[in-house]
Amino acid sequence: MLMHFWVDFLIFLQENGDHPGTWNGSTGEWLVAIISVVVPVCIYLWMITGKRKLVMQENSSRILQPLNNNLMY
């Protein structure tokens, strides 16, 4: 939700930001592109390394365990 807020905030800061338009390569548009693409990719790469990966695997196994048990019967 915070990411969505910041992207919207940066778009509305631009001149005519509340109207559809085309890419003109302004600083604001590059900033929005970086925030909406590069930042989530960096967070994803950070989350799939080290202990965070093990925690996510354990949590997904715990969540999916009831589904796997129901499929066996």
Secondary structure, 3 states (H helix, E strand, C coil): CHHHHHHHHHHHHCCCCCCCCCCCCCHHHHHHHHHHHHHHHHHHHHHCCHHHHHHHHHHHHHHHHHHHHHHHC
